Structures are given as structure tokens and as C-alpha cells.
Amino acid sequence: MGLVDEFRSGNFSLYGQWFGLFSIVSLILFSFLSFHILWSILGWIMAFLLVFIEIPFCLKCCPTSAKFDNFLTQFQNSYFRAAGYVVFAIIMWLAFGIGGRTLQIVSALLLTGGAVSYTIAALRHQTPASSTITGGTGVSTIV
């Protein structure tokens, strides 16, 4: 199945993953452009974690410790992913509101979209899936 089939699947965990992928790009880009050390470091840390959470291929090709792997396995559940995205979104909303970093609104909106998507996936009891583009199984195993 291709990318179009994945978007037509109605699986909100896939939509959450795509929000996450766009969040990674925006966190890296806008944290670099914000010129504020605290919000930049927090954005890069979130982007680093999201890379390993959302791109299964990275776990296969990058050497990681057993402790880090155990930490990431908790995020295989849609409820935990939604909770993680809520925490990340709150941090970026604070960067926008308190910190005055207007560029961070894009990251905050994308992270909020990911949180909503994973929450819907969890409430619908949808099987977690990841896009074939990122090294996942796609929807072929769940349809």
C-alpha cells in the first residue's frame, strides 16, 4: 500500500505520526531561528526524542542503550504518545505565550495536532501503525 492508501485508511495513529514528522522539522528549524537558548534547547531535545519515537528505522540503525530503548517502548501505546505530545505542546505554547517566541506557534500547533490525533486513535482503539516511508508497516497489516 502506498502513501495515498495510508491517508485514506482513517487510522489516526498514522495522522499523528505525520504531525510528529512535521513537528520534528519545525522544532529544529524554529528553535534554531528563535535565538533563545532555553527554548532552543528544549525544542531540540523534543525533536531528538520525536525522531526516535516516530521513525522506527532510526532505532534499527542507531546504536542506543537498553535504558533508552525501554523508555521509548512506553511510547508504543497511543495513550502514552498522546500524553507525550500534550507535554511537548504545552512547552511550546509556553514558549509562544510566556517566552514571546512567535515562531514556536507552528511547532505548538503541530504538536497539538499530533496529541489530538493520537488521542482519537487511542479512544477508537485503533491499532498503532507507522508509515511505510519511515520504515514502518503502514496500513497493510491492519486493514
N, C-alpha and C positions, 0 to 999 in steps of 0.2 A: 504494500500500500504506500501511496505517496503522500506528500505534504498536504495536498488538497483533501485527500481522504481523512487525514488526521484532523483538519479543521472542521470537516463535516461530521465527525464522529460524535460530537456533543459531549466528549469527555473533558470535564473541566480541569482535570489534573494536567492535561496537555496544554490547555489555555494558560494555566498557572505557570507551567514551565516556560512558555513563550513570554509571559510577563516577566518572569525571572531572568530570561536571557537578555531582554531589552533593558531590564533593571541593571544588570551587570555592566552593560555598555554605558548607560547613563551615570551610574555610580562612579565608574572610573573617569569618564570624561568630565563630568561636572564637579567631581571632587578635585580634580586637577585644576579646573578653571576657577574654583571658588576662592583660592588664595587664603584660606583659613585653616590652620594646621589641625585643630581639633576635629572639625567636620570632615576635612580631607582624609585624615587617618581613619576615622570611623567609616567613611564611605568605602575606602579601600579594603578595610577588614571585612565589611559586609560583602563586597564584590568577590573577595577571595573565598569566603565561605559559600556564597551562591554558586561559584564556578564548580566547586566540588559537589554541592547538593544537586545542581540542575544538569550537569554534564557527566553522565556515567562513564564516558570514555576517559575522563581525567583521572578517575580512581584506578583505572586499569593501567594507565601508562605512567602515572606519577607515583614515586615511592612515598608512602605515608606510614605513620606509626599506627600500631594497633589501637592506641588510645584515641587517636583522631578518627580512625575508621569506626570505632564503637560509637563515638559522638555522632558521626554522620548517619549511622544506621537508624538512629532515632528519627531522622527526618524522612524515612521511607513511608511514614504514615501521613495521610493528608491533614489530619488534625494538627500534628506537630509542625508540618510545613506552614500551615495557615498561621499558627501561633508565632513561628519564627518570622514570617513576613509581617505580621502585625507589629512585632517588636521593632523590626527594621524600619517599617513605615513610620512608626511613632518617632523614632530617632530622626528620620529625615524631615518629618513635619516640624519637629523642634528646631532643626537646622534652618528651616524656612521661616518659622514664626519667631523664635527667640533669637536665633543667630543672624537673621536678616539675609540669609543666603538665598536669593531669589532663584538661582539656577537649580537648587535642590528640589524645587516643586515637581520637576519632571520625574526625578527618582522617587519622590514620595508618592506621586500618582501611580507610577508603575508598580511600586511595591504594594500599594493599597489594592491595585487590580489583581496582583498575584494572591494576596491574602483573601480577597473575595472569591477568586476562582477556586482556590484550594478549600475554602470553607464550603462552597457549593458542592465540590466533589466529595468532600467528607460527608456532608449531610445526605447526599444522594447515594452514598455507599458505592461510589464508582471505583473500579479497580485502578490503582495507580499505574500510569503509563508514562513513558518518555518518548520524545520524538526520535524517529529513526535518524534524523540529521545529526543529533547529538550522541549517537551511539546506543540509543535505547531500542526498545522493541516495537515502538509505535503502537497502533491500534490493531494490528493484525492478530495479536494473540488474545485480545479481549473482545473482539467483535464476533 
